[in-house]
Amino acid sequence: MHILRTIGRSIPLHVVILSVAILISLSSATIHPLDDHFQYQRFIELLAQGTVDLSIPGFHGSSFLALPMYLLTGSELSNIYFQILCAALLVPAGYIAVSTLLRDKVAGVLFAYIMAMSPFFFFLAFRGFTFPSFTLLVFLAIALFARRSVFVWIPLGISFLIKPFSIALAPLFLLWNPLQEKKSGWRSPWVQLALALVLPAVYIIVEYSQIGRIIVGAHPHIDQTSVFFSGRIFLNIAHGIQMLFSIHNYYFPDPALTGPGNLVHSSPILIFLGICTLLYPKLFWRNMRQVWGLRLSIFMAYFLVVLLDHMDHFYMEMTVLLLVIASIAALRKFPLLIPLALATLHFQWLYAYLNFREVFSVTPVFFVTPLVVDILFIMWCACEWRTVQTYISGEPCAPPKDSSVLLT
């Protein structure tokens, strides 16, 4: 019984168990390289020979990071191995990022649970897509920023070279200042953002000097003159709203592409709660600068996507992550919403299974993570039954420490 109480109450142990569960679920899938992987892998192999060939389509930020994996293994799957490694680190990285940003360990472990229940963030690694490495670098950038590090620009700048949607973090970094400290010198968010932009600036200059244009992502037919000239902007706006609030979805801009992955890659409950905390900030937040930072970053992340002609559902991940971070404030204030959010997150594993079962030959071991999450949640409720009883009765609970940026 003592062991059960320890597991139920130890936040670091929860994060470790969730990480192990993700590893077990990842072991259920088989690597199946597709489209973009071959471009990233070719770039890595040429890089190992001392050649930087930016005529190869794709944003190759993660390819530079995957180079040691190739030098170590010599494998033609080194890009995928690196993405799987990044996927395995997403839960602890997400916990560190959110607990540091919000100055609240409980908020961090809530986010770790949500991240663990979001399989679409993990399993793209098996086809060679770079979203796991992008998400990991976003978490590292947030964590370093919250710790006032002078190295924020490194993961942030590299993330720009994977998917440029992380530029949406700029308003958050410029306005988020929980302790009202004046940051100067190298720690200034303005300086860190400027340094981060140096990396993509150098990348663009080199690419333009090599081929005379800028290839946007893995789409060789899209360049700097056509990327934002979308004839589907109004369809994208409508579809983006539909997607954010859908458990199941219909891809009306191109019905033939409708599939199990065409849905919000989180819970619509969390999306709704995230928006609520930003519409009624005095109920949830201590500092309006933080609220405006989140508002502007979410708007920027969404706006960048709807401007594109090629609106991939996975491009919405930046918007989803920021809304989920905002939703933590509502879950902390109204804990009885946590089981509802947890229940709807199970749909992610169902649709991810339908989406990946054939291409990755997924086995039933895939479902270990949601099973572990359910067991941990039940154990916590059993160990903290008095707290649960307090929530149900509606009695006031002890607020978090004053250092938290949440108002509960």
N, C-alpha and C positions, 0 to 999 in steps of 0.2 A: 504493500500500500504506500509505503514511503517513496518507493521508486516511481509509482504512478503520480504522486503529488509533485515530485521533482520534475518529471516530464511535463506535467500540466502547467507548472508555474515558471519554468526556466525559459526565458525568451531566446537566448542563444541556442539552447537545445532544440527548440522548435525550428529555428532556421537551419540547423544542421540536419535534422530529420527530413525537412522539406527538400533540402538539397540532395540528400541520398535518394529520396523517392523520385525526384526528377531524373537522376542518373539511371535508376532502374527502369523508368518509363522510356528513357532514351534508348536503352539497350534493346527495347522491343522492336526497333525500326532497323531497316536495312538501307544502306547508302544507295542512292539512285541519282547520279549526276544528271542535271538537266541544263539546257540552254546557257544561262549566264555563267554557270560554273566553268565552262570550258574557256571562256574569255578571261576570267579571273586567274584560272590556273595557267594559261598561256603567258599572261603577264608576269606571274610569279616565276615561271621557269626562265623567261628572258631576263628578269631582274637578277636571278641567281647567276646569270652569265655576264652581268654588268651592263645590261641594256634596259633603258627605261623607254618602252614603246607605248606612247599614249595614243597611237592610232588604233589600238585595240579598244573596242567599245566597252564602256563601263566606268564607273567611278572607282578607282583602285586603291582607296585608302586602306581597306582591310588587307589588300594584297601585300602591301609593304609589311604589315604586321605578321602576315602568314609566312613570310619568307623564312624565318627560323624553323618553322614546321617543315618546310620543304627541304631545307638544308639538313635537318635531322633525319627525316624519313626517306627523302628522295622519291616520294610517292606522287603519282598523278592525282591523288585525292587530298593533297595537303591543304588545299583551300577548304574543303569540307571538314577535314579534321579540326582545323582552326575554328570554324564556325560552330562545330559541336562543342569544343572546349569553351567557347564564349557562352553558348547556351547553358552549359552546366554551371556557369558562374552567375547567371542572371538573378537567381533568388537571393544569395548573400549580398550581391552588389546592390540590388534593389532595396534590401533591408538597410544597408549602410547609408545609401543615398537619402532615403526618405526619413529615417530616424535622425540623421544629422541635420537635414534641411528643416524639419519640423521640431527638432529638439525634443523628441518624444519616442521612446523605444517601443511603446505599445503601438503607436502609429506605424513605426517601421515594420513590426511583425505582422500587422494587418496587411500592409502592402506586400510583404513577403508571401502571405497566403494568397492574395489576389494574383500575384505574379505566378505562383506555382499552379494556379488554376487557369492560366492563360496559355494553352499549349501552342497556339499559332505563333507565339513569339519564339518557340524552341525548335519546332520540327522542320522549319524551312532550312535549317542547317544541313539536313540530309540530302538536299538537292543542290546545295552550293550557293543559295541566296545569302546575302550579307546582312540581313536584318538582325541576327543575333549579335554580331560584332558591333553593329551600329547602336543597338540598345544598350549593350554593356558599356560602351564609351560614353553614352549619354548619362548613365548612372554614375560613372566615374567622374565626369565633369561636374555633375550636381553635388556629389559628395565632396570633391575638392573645393568647389566654390563655397559650400556651407562651412568648411573648415578653414576658410580664408587662405587657401594655399596660393602660392605664386605659380603653380603648375597647371592651373585650370585650362590654359590655352592648349596644352598638348592633347588630351583626349577630345576636347571640343573641336580643335582644328582638324584632327584626323577624322572625327565624325562627319565634318563637312565634306570630306573627301570620299565618304561612303554613301551617305544620303544627305543632301543639303538641308533637309527639313529641320535639323537641329539648330539652325540659325534662329528658329522660333524661341530658343531659350534666352535670347538677348534681352527682351523686356524683363523677364523674370530675374536675371542676374543684375540688371541695372537698378531695379526697384526693390528687390528683396534685401532688406537690411534689418533683421530682427532686433539687434541690439542698438540700432541707431548709431553705429560706429561710422566714423569717417575713414574710408579706406583710401589710402594714398599710395603713390609709388607703384611698385610692381603688383601690389595686392588690389589695386583699383580695378573694378569690373570693366571700366572703359579700356584700361591697358590690356587686361586679359583678353577681351574681345578683339581688340586690335591685333594682338599677337596671334590669336587663333585664325584671323582672316589672312594672315601672311601665307599660311600653308596653301589654302585654295588659290590665292593670288599667284603664287609661284607655279602651282600645278597648271593653272589656266594659261599662263605665259608660255610655259614649256610646251603644252599641248598645241597652242596656236602656232608656235614657231615650227613645230614638227609637221602639222597637217593643214594649217591655215583656217581652222575652225574649231569649235568646241563641241564635242560629242556629248549629248546629255544622257547620262546613264548608259544603259546597255542598248540604246535605241539609235543605231547609226544614222537613221533618217531624220532625227531630231537634233537641231543645233541651237545656238544662242539666238537665232532670229525667229525660230518657230516654236520654242518651248512654251511660251506664255500666250500664244495666239490661238486660243482654244475656241472652237465653234460650239463647244458643249458646256460652257461655263454655267449656264442656268440649269441644265440637266445635272451637272456635277453638284451644284449647291443643293438641289432637291434630293439627289441620291445620297449625298453625304449625310444629310439630316436623317433620311430614312435608315441609312446604315447604322448610325450611331445608336438608334433606339430599337434596332431589330435583333431578335434572337434568331429568327429565320428571315431570309431576304429574297428579293427578286431584283435582278440587275437590269433595270429597265433601259439604261442607255445602250446596252447590247445584250438582249435576252439570251442569245446563244451561249453566253459566257456564265450564265447563272450556275452556281455550284455551292456545295456546303461551306466553302470559305467566304461566301459573299454575305458576311454579317459582321456586326461589331465584334472585335476580338477581345471582348471583356463582357461585362454584364450591363445591359441597358439600365438596370437599377443604379449601378455606380455612375454611369454617365449622367443620369437624371440628378442624383445626389450631388455630383460635382458641380453641375450647373446651379443647383439650389444654393450651395454654399457661396457661390459668386454673385447670385442675385440678392441674397440676404446676408451680407457679410458680417453685420453686427452680431448675428447669432453664433458665428463660428470662428471669427478671426480677431486677433488683437490689433492688427496693423493694416490700415487701408492700402499702404504702399504694396504690401504683399499681395493683397487682393488684386490690385491693378496690374501687378507683375504677372500673376496667373491669367487674368483676363486677356491681357494683350498677347501673351505667349500662346494661349489657346487659339485666339482669333488668328494670329499670324500663321500658326501651324495648319489650321483649317483652310485659310485663304490661299496659302501656297499650293495646296493640293487641288482645290477646285479650279485654279487657273490652268491646270495642265490638261492637255487633250487626252493623254493616257493616264486615266485616274485609276490606279491600282488600289485595291482595298488595303493592301499592306502599307501604302503610303500614309494611311490615316493613323498609323501607330503612334506618332508623336502627339497628335491631338488626343488620342485615347489615354496615353500615359499621363499627360498633364491633367486631364479630367479625373482620372482615377486618383491621382495625388490630391486633387481638390476634394474628392469625395471622402477621403479619410477623416476630414473634419466633421462631416455628418455622422460617420460611423462611430466616432469617439463621443459625440454628443448624444446620439440615439443608438445605443448598443443593440437594441432589439431588432434593428435593421440588418445586423450582421448575418443572422441565419438566412434571411431573405436573399441577400446578396450572394451568399455562399451557395444557396440552392440554384440560383439562376446561372452561376458560373459553371455548374455541371454541364450545361448545354455546350460549353466550349469544347469539352472533352468528347462529347458525343459527335459534334459536327467535325472536329478535327480527326476523329477516327474515321468517319465517312469520307473525309477529304484525302486522308493519307493511307488508308488501309491497303489499297492496291498498289499505289506507286512505291510505297516503302515497305510493303509486306508486313504490316504491323500485326503483332500478336496480342492476345488479351493482357499480357504484362503491361501494355500501354496504360491500362487503367489503374495501375498501382498508386499513382500520385493522388487522384481524387479519393481513393479508398483511404490512404494514409491521412489525408486532410480531414476526412469525416471522423476517423478514429481519434485524431488529435483534438478535434473540436469537441467531441463527446467527452473525452478525458478531461479537458479543461472545464467544461460545464460541471462534471462530477466533482472535480477538486475544488471548484470555486462556486459551489451551489448556493452559498449564502449571497455572493455577489449577484448571481443570476436571479435569485429570489428578490433582491433589492431592485434590480432592473424591472422585473415584472410588476412589483408592487408600486413602482413609480416613485420610490423614495430617492432623495438626492444622493449622489455618489461623490466621493472625494475627487476634486479636480486634479489635473496633472500639475507638476511643478510649474512655478512661475516662468521658468525658462522656456516652456513650450510656447510655440507661436499660435497654438490653437486655443480657442476660447470655449471651454466646456463647463 
